[in-house]
Amino acid sequence: MFSLFKTKDTVSISPSIVIFSVFFLLSLYFLYYVRSVLILLFLGFIIMVALNPAVTFLERRLRLPRAVSSFLVYIIMISSLVTVVGVIVPPLTNQLYQLLKTIEMPFLQQELNNFSFTVGEIGNLISRVGDSVGLVIAIISSTFSSIFTFFTLLVISFYLMLDRRELHKKSMWFTRDEKQVAVVKDFLDSVEYQLGGWVRGQVILMLAIGVVTFIGLTLLGVPYALPLAILAGVLEIIPNLGPTLAAMPAVFIAYLYLGPVMAGVTVIFYIIIQQFENNLIVPKIMKDNVDVNPLVAIVTILTGLKIAGVTGAILAIPAYIVIRTLYGMWYRRTLPTSV
């Protein structure tokens, strides 16, 4: 006979599971709370892996202490940045001002023609001046905060550089297993090779495209060549799609100032640049570095932009490379046991 009644199974939850779950959730909350510190640490790690080959080169060839080699590399990097900013910012500011002035002029004239000195307009003007003072204070505060963050980032990356060879031993805070410590060392070496190579390759590629674009637009007589060249260099981080996006404002400005013929010449110029990039620059620069699939790069950047805005877009591909490296190591370690 079949029983009409079912026995109820009792589910017991171990106290250790509850404690672990609570600790895990609190850890996630803590990581989210200090996310700005983690972002700084990750940026410092990116700078470290990008500059480490230069430091190692000076250390081995000139037989300098690692601290001295790191200091020299950072001095060269900071001096180069200051020189580039000093050379580019004044003409860039002037050209951007002229461009914005040209774009805003019709609206500005309309506002001036419609403006009347009534009590309401005077009140609005005072309110705008007050808002402007607050905006200036906010800009000054933000500038000092940015400078402090920049130097903090340099200090973090500098100390990571000094401790690079012993960095994997920090995992001994969590485990004493020598095999696991060795895995951490292999992971850091692999990340340094892939992420550092990608960063160096992208920087060289962006500089090359920016310089070539500036020279070409200047020879063609297209106005605002400097901001357009900087835009072309920055958008190189987006494979395939970046050059197309960079060409649009240049063609528009060429059409607006020089006519349809020069706009067509500008289109041809950007097509030549893209072919030059795909067939010569990219193979030469990226041949010794780990590249990222263009479709994956675009999707990753859009995902990072959606999650964390501009910061997420900037860190999207480096984070993807780290995750890809981690998965690759895990897959290689588990593959033999699964066959």
Secondary structure in CASP SS format (residue, H / E / C, confidence):
PFRMAT SS
TARGET T0000
AUTHOR 0000-0000-0000
METHOD secondary structure of the structure
MODEL  1
M C 1.00
F C 1.00
S C 1.00
L C 1.00
F C 1.00
K C 1.00
T C 1.00
K C 1.00
D C 1.00
T C 1.00
V C 1.00
S C 1.00
I C 1.00
S C 1.00
P H 1.00
S H 1.00
I H 1.00
V H 1.00
I H 1.00
F H 1.00
S H 1.00
V H 1.00
F H 1.00
F H 1.00
L H 1.00
L H 1.00
S H 1.00
L H 1.00
Y H 1.00
F H 1.00
L H 1.00
Y H 1.00
Y H 1.00
V C 1.00
R H 1.00
S H 1.00
V H 1.00
L H 1.00
I H 1.00
L H 1.00
L H 1.00
F H 1.00
L H 1.00
G H 1.00
F H 1.00
I H 1.00
I H 1.00
M H 1.00
V H 1.00
A H 1.00
L H 1.00
N H 1.00
P H 1.00
A H 1.00
V H 1.00
T H 1.00
F H 1.00
L H 1.00
E H 1.00
R H 1.00
R H 1.00
L C 1.00
R C 1.00
L C 1.00
P C 1.00
R H 1.00
A H 1.00
V H 1.00
S H 1.00
S H 1.00
F H 1.00
L H 1.00
V H 1.00
Y H 1.00
I H 1.00
I H 1.00
M H 1.00
I H 1.00
S H 1.00
S H 1.00
L H 1.00
V H 1.00
T H 1.00
V H 1.00
V H 1.00
G H 1.00
V H 1.00
I H 1.00
V H 1.00
P H 1.00
P H 1.00
L H 1.00
T H 1.00
N H 1.00
Q H 1.00
L H 1.00
Y H 1.00
Q H 1.00
L H 1.00
L H 1.00
K H 1.00
T H 1.00
I H 1.00
E H 1.00
M H 1.00
P H 1.00
F H 1.00
L H 1.00
Q H 1.00
Q H 1.00
E H 1.00
L H 1.00
N H 1.00
N H 1.00
F C 1.00
S C 1.00
F C 1.00
T C 1.00
V H 1.00
G H 1.00
E H 1.00
I H 1.00
G H 1.00
N H 1.00
L H 1.00
I H 1.00
S H 1.00
R H 1.00
V H 1.00
G H 1.00
D H 1.00
S H 1.00
V H 1.00
G H 1.00
L H 1.00
V H 1.00
I H 1.00
A H 1.00
I H 1.00
I H 1.00
S H 1.00
S H 1.00
T H 1.00
F H 1.00
S H 1.00
S H 1.00
I H 1.00
F H 1.00
T H 1.00
F H 1.00
F H 1.00
T H 1.00
L H 1.00
L H 1.00
V H 1.00
I H 1.00
S H 1.00
F H 1.00
Y H 1.00
L H 1.00
M H 1.00
L H 1.00
D C 1.00
R H 1.00
R H 1.00
E H 1.00
L H 1.00
H H 1.00
K H 1.00
K H 1.00
S H 1.00
M H 1.00
W H 1.00
F C 1.00
T C 1.00
R C 1.00
D C 1.00
E H 1.00
K H 1.00
Q H 1.00
V H 1.00
A H 1.00
V H 1.00
V H 1.00
K H 1.00
D H 1.00
F H 1.00
L H 1.00
D H 1.00
S H 1.00
V H 1.00
E H 1.00
Y H 1.00
Q H 1.00
L H 1.00
G H 1.00
G H 1.00
W H 1.00
V H 1.00
R H 1.00
G H 1.00
Q H 1.00
V H 1.00
I H 1.00
L H 1.00
M H 1.00
L H 1.00
A H 1.00
I H 1.00
G H 1.00
V H 1.00
V H 1.00
T H 1.00
F H 1.00
I H 1.00
G H 1.00
L H 1.00
T H 1.00
L H 1.00
L H 1.00
G C 1.00
V C 1.00
P C 1.00
Y C 1.00
A H 1.00
L H 1.00
P H 1.00
L H 1.00
A H 1.00
I H 1.00
L H 1.00
A H 1.00
G H 1.00
V H 1.00
L H 1.00
E H 1.00
I H 1.00
I C 1.00
P C 1.00
N C 1.00
L H 1.00
G H 1.00
P H 1.00
T H 1.00
L H 1.00
A H 1.00
A H 1.00
M H 1.00
P H 1.00
A H 1.00
V H 1.00
F H 1.00
I H 1.00
A H 1.00
Y H 1.00
L H 1.00
Y H 1.00
L H 1.00
G C 1.00
P H 1.00
V H 1.00
M H 1.00
A H 1.00
G H 1.00
V H 1.00
T H 1.00
V H 1.00
I H 1.00
F H 1.00
Y H 1.00
I H 1.00
I H 1.00
I H 1.00
Q H 1.00
Q H 1.00
F H 1.00
E H 1.00
N H 1.00
N H 1.00
L H 1.00
I H 1.00
V H 1.00
P H 1.00
K H 1.00
I H 1.00
M H 1.00
K C 1.00
D C 1.00
N C 1.00
V C 1.00
D C 1.00
V C 1.00
N C 1.00
P H 1.00
L H 1.00
V H 1.00
A H 1.00
I H 1.00
V H 1.00
T H 1.00
I H 1.00
L H 1.00
T H 1.00
G H 1.00
L H 1.00
K H 1.00
I H 1.00
A H 1.00
G H 1.00
V H 1.00
T H 1.00
G H 1.00
A H 1.00
I H 1.00
L H 1.00
A H 1.00
I H 1.00
P H 1.00
A H 1.00
Y H 1.00
I H 1.00
V H 1.00
I H 1.00
R H 1.00
T H 1.00
L H 1.00
Y H 1.00
G H 1.00
M H 1.00
W H 1.00
Y H 1.00
R H 1.00
R H 1.00
T H 1.00
L H 1.00
P H 1.00
T H 1.00
S H 1.00
V C 1.00
END
